[in-house]
Amino acid sequence: FRRVLFRSVRYEKLVPEDSFLGNYLSYMDKTETAYSYDFWTACWLLSSAIGRNIVINRPRAPVYLNLFCILVAESGTTRKSSAVREAVRFVRPFCKEQTQLIESKVTPEKLEDMLHTNSKLHGQASAVIAISELVTFLGKEKYVEQMPTLLTDLYDCPDIRTGGGSLSRGAHEIKKVFISFLSASTPAWLLRAVNPDVIEGGFTSRVLFIVADKAKRSMSWPEESDERLRENIIERLTQLRTKAAEVS
């Protein structure tokens, strides 16, 4: 596992205060979530907004900026599910017709079918997967056991992928894939559920596990969110998404 654990990092010092990342850290400052969660969910939001439009043009192996992140902590200690749900509020406006927002359990076959449909309609296939509890998405049920394999296959954002499908409908053709993934889990569930086959198959090596052991503060009665700042963050994301599309 790639484990990211920085207890003493001052994340607000790493980014300009008036940037998107700075705005998001400021917005989340009055919550109980861990500082590391705020920073990495902001990075995930930025990644999800720009999609395939920004790429490191490495010869023969371009690197897209999609992120697979899992927030890890014991139950009720760092508000990891709250961090995921808050991020979903910001990513939802960008998940319209061309980008599928997935917030609940789905079978690998259904995910492939959705991406295939988007490819036919829009010439590209994008999905933002945001699940507050990983156990609901990668459970032990037989019908979801191939999901890590599928996500691993789609991680590199292939220009075209053909396969799967059915005898009646033919093979699925997926074009210009972009998948981002955000979830949360306890360490105990990861130990029980992530079997060696998943590790050897490459899924976990593509995931950033953001580990925290305490929240930034304890608040019995949180303050109302700053809606003006929230709208400003969404506007910044929209501008970044538009600019990325212009230079792609």
N, C-alpha and C positions, 0 to 999 in steps of 0.2 A: 504494500500500500504506500502511496505517496501521502505522507502525513504532514499537515501544515499546522504547527502549534507555536504561536508567538504570543506568550502571555504579556510581555512588556512592550510590545511594539506600539508606538503612538501613530496610529494609522492616519489621523488627521494631519500629521506632519509630513506625510508622504505625498500629498496631493495639494494643488492650489485650492484655496478656500472657495473661490468663485467658479470652480470647475464642476462638472456633473458629479464626479466622485465626492468632491468636497461638500456639495449641496446635499447629497444623499447621507453622508456621515452626519451632517448637521441635523437633518430631518430625523434620523434614527437615534440621536443623542439622548433624547428623553424617554427612551424605551429600556427594557430590561435585557435586550439581546446582547450577546457578546460582541465586543468591538471587531473581532476577526470575522464574525458573521456579517456584520454591516459592510465591511470592506469587500468581502468576496461575493456577496450577493449583488453589490453594486457593480462589480466587474462582470458578473453573470448577466445583469441587466444590460450593460453596455454591449456585451457580446451578442446578446439576443437581438438587440435593436439594429445593429449594423449588419447582422447576418453574413451572407456570402459576399457582400459588396466589398469588404476589405480582406485582403489575403496577402500573406508573405509569399512572394512569387519565387519560391525555391524551385530551381530547375528539376523537372520530372516529378517532384513531390511537393506541390504547394501546400502551405500550412494555413488553414482557415482558423478563425479565432473563436470557434465554439468552445464552450466549457461544459464539462461534466463535474458537478460539485455535490458532495454529500457533507452536510453539517453533522458533527458527531458529538454527543454528550450524553450523560445519564439523564433520565427522565426528570423534567421539571427544574433543571438547574440553570439552563442558559437560554431558554425560550427559543429553541431552534425552529420549532414549528411556526412560531410567530414571525421569525425572520423570513421563512419561506412564504408565508401568506402575505406579508407586507410586500415582498418583491413581486408577487403575482398581481397586486393592485397596480403596479407600474407597467408591467409587461402586457397586461390585458388589452390596452388600447391599440397595440400593434398586431394583435392576433385577430385579424379579420379573415377575409376570404383566402388569402394566399399563405397565411401562416396558421397552423393548427395549434391551439392551446390545449394541452392534455393535463387535467388535474385529478384524474381518478384512474383506477385500474383499467387496463386495456390489454387485449391479447396481442401477441406479435403479429398474427395474421391481420387483425383489425388495423394495427398501426401501418403495416405495409399497404393495406388497401386504401387508407386515407392518403398516404403519400403518393400512391399510384394515381388516385383521383385528382389530387392537386397537380401532379405532373401533366395530366391530360388537359386540365382546365387552364393552367397558368404557365406551363413549361418549366416549372420548378417545384420542389417539394421541401417545405420548411415546417418544422414542428418544435414547439417550446414545451418541454415536459417539466412540470413543477408539482411535486408531490410532497406534502408536508410530513408524511410518514412513509418511509421506504418500504415497510412491511406490507403496506397496502398495494404496492406496485410490483415488488419483486418477492412475492410470497412463495411458499413451497408448493403451491398448486401445480399440477402437471401442465395445465394450459399456459402458464407464464414462464416455464423453465427455460424457454428459448429466448426470452427477452434480452438478457445480457449479451447473448451471441449476436442478436440483431443490432443492438445499440453499438456494439464493438465494430460490426461491419459498416455501420453508417457514420461512425465517428469521423472518418477522414473526408467526409463530404464528397463522395464520388460524383462525377459529372453525369454518369449514367449507370444504373444498376438494373439488371434483368434477372428475374428468378421468382420463386414462390408462385403465388397464384393458385389456380385450380384448373381441372380438366375442362370445365364448362366455360370459364372466362379467360383461360389462357394465362401466360406468365405476366407477372407484374413488371412494368417498366417504370423505374423511378429516375427522375432527372434533376440534376443540380440540387442535391440533398444538402440540407443544413439542419442539424439537430443540436439543441442545447438541453441540458438536463440539470435539475436542481432538486435535491431531496434532503431528508434528515433521518437519522437513525441513532439508536443506542449502540454502544460497543458490544453489548451482549448479543443483540440480534445479529449484528454483522458476523460475529464469531460462529453463531449457530447456522446462519442462512447462506453465507458466502462460502460455497464449497470449493475445493481445489480445482475443479473443472472450470469454474468461472475465473479464478485467478490465472490459471494456465492459458485460458482462452484470450486473455488480454484485456478484459473489461476493467478490472480494478487498476491496471497500470495506466488507464486513460482517465481515471477519476482523481480529482483533488479531494482528499478527506480533510475537512477543516475542523480541527479538534479544539474544543474549549472546555474549561473546567469550572468557569464561573461567569455569571452575567456581569455587565458593566456596573449595575446598581440594582438594588432591591426597592420596588415601589409597590406599596399596597394599593394605591389609587393613581394610576398613570394619568398624565395630562392628555387633553385632547390633542390630536395631531394638528400640525400647522398646515391647513389646507392651501394657503397661499404659497408656501414653500413647496408643497406637493405638486401644485399646478406648474410651478416653475421648473421642477425636476422633469415632469412629463414633457414640458415644452422643450427643455434642453435635449432630452432623448429624441424627440421628434426632429429637431434641427440636426442632430448627429446622424440620425437615420437617413434624412434627406440628403445631407452632404455626402454620406457614404455611397448613396445610390448615384449621385452625380459623378463621382470619380471612379466608379467601377468600370 
